[in-house]
Amino acid sequence: MDTVEQRFIYYGQYEGVSFGSRVIRFFTWSNISHTAAFFPPNEQGEYGDIIEAWREGVVRRHWTVGHKKGTKITIFKVPCTKFQQDKFYALMQEKLGKKYDFFGVIGFPFRKIWESPNRWFCSEAVYHSALLAGIMLFRNIQAYQVFPGLLSVTPYAEEVGVLTI
């Protein structure tokens, strides 16, 4: 009998300290202002690169780059198969270079769908990639509806650590 090796996808939930982060937290009723997909930790348990939708668009960089000192990041992992893990990270990489979806974010406080095709905001990109990879995070919710703090309360993820910039 073949066994399926369990894998995980990882994402970080940022408690940003900038003015923009505080605005996002206020309008989403959450202490979380940002989400990024983290690549799995190395053998020493250290994290390296992330993919995130940020002001300059979807980028890949080290998790310490681009965020203010004092930002707290809670890391979550979600169980999946190797196929799902590979698919998730491939889908995140396909988003590299896409523009940031400012209108999608602005729609949150107004409860409006102002998303732009081929543009992404942080939690939308992570949730969309998980959804297309067949990784369950929520039922009956569209990617544009997933604000950063919502990914902290999915019953399918487990908190595995905290990092501070």
N, C-alpha and C positions, 0 to 999 in steps of 0.2 A: 504494500500500500504506500502510495506517495504521500508525503507530508508537505504541507505548504508552510514555508518559513515565514514567520510573522515579521513584518517590517513596520516602519513608522514614517509619517511625514511630520515635520516640525514647523511651528510658526511662533513668532514672538508678538506679545501684546505690550505695546509701549505706553507708559505713563509719561508723556512728554511734559516738558516744563516751559516751553516757549509760549508766546501769546497765541499763536495759531493753534497749538495743542489745547490750550485752555478753552478756546472758542469751540473747538470740536467737542471737547468733553462736555461743555455746557449744553450744546444743542443736541447731543445724543444721550444725555443723562447718564454718563458713564465716566469712570476714572481713566478709561483707555482712550487714547487719541490716535493710535496708529497700529497697523499690523504689517508684518513682513514674513515671507516664507524663509525659514532657516534651513540650510542644508544640514543633514545629520551630523552629529558631533564626531570628531576623530576618536581614535582609540584612547586618548587621554581624557576624553569627555569635553574637549574644548570645541566651541563653535567658531566657524570662520565666515564664509560668505552667506549673504542673504540675497533674495530678490524682492524688491519693494517698488510699489508705485509711489512716487514722490513728486515733489514740485516739478522736477526736470523730466519727469516721465518714469517709465519702468526701467530700473537699473539693477545691476548686480554689483555688489561691493561688500567689503567687510562690515560686519554688524556695528562696528564702532564709528563708522564714517557717516557724517551728515546729520548727526543728532547732538543736541546740547548736553553738556556735562550735567549730570544729575538725573538723566532720564533712566527710569527703571523699566526693565523688560522682563516680563514673565514668559517663560518658554513652555509651550504645550506640545504634546505629541499625540498623534492619532494612529491607532493600529490600522494596518492595511496589508495587502499582499505585495510582493516584489513588483508585479506588473502595475499595480495601482501607484506604488511609490514612484516608479520610473515614469509613468504617465503624468503624474502630478508635477514632477520637476521639469519634465519636457514641456508641458503646457505653460508653466511659469516662464521658462526660457523663451518660448514662442512670443511672449508678451514683451520681451526686452525691446526697448526703443519706441514702444507705443507711448503716446502722450498721456498726461495725467487728466483725469476726468473731473475738472473743477466744477462743472455744472451738476454732475452726479452728487457731489458732496454738498453743494449749495442746496440741493433739493431736499436733504434730510429735515431741516427745521420747518420746511413748508409742506412736507409730506407729498412731494411731487416727484414724478418720474422725469428727470431731466438728464438721464444718462446719455452719453454720446457713444455711438458705435466705434469700436477700435480704440477707445480711451478707457482707462482704468483708474479707479481709486484703490487704495491699499487693501482693505478687507474684501472688496468686490473681486479683485484679482485672485486672492488666495482662495476664497470660497468657490469661485467659478472653476478654478483649476481642480479643486478637490471634487466638486460635483461631476465634472466631465471625466475624472479619473475613476468614478464610482465609489468615492469615499464619502460616507454619510457623516454630515455634520449637523444638519437640520432636515426636517421634513417640510415640504410645501412652502418654501421661501425662495424668492428669486435673488440672484447675486446682487443686483442693484439695491436690495433692501437690507443687506448685511453691513451694518456700521461696525467699526472696529471693536467696540465693547461686546457686541453680541457673540463674537468668537470665544470670549472668555467663559461663556455659560453653556456651551454645547455639552450635552452629557456624554459625547463620544470622545472627548479630549481629556487628557490627564496632564496636570501641571507637573513639570519635571525640574524646574529651577528658575532662578532669578539672576539676571545680569544687571549691572549698572554701568552707565557710561561715565 
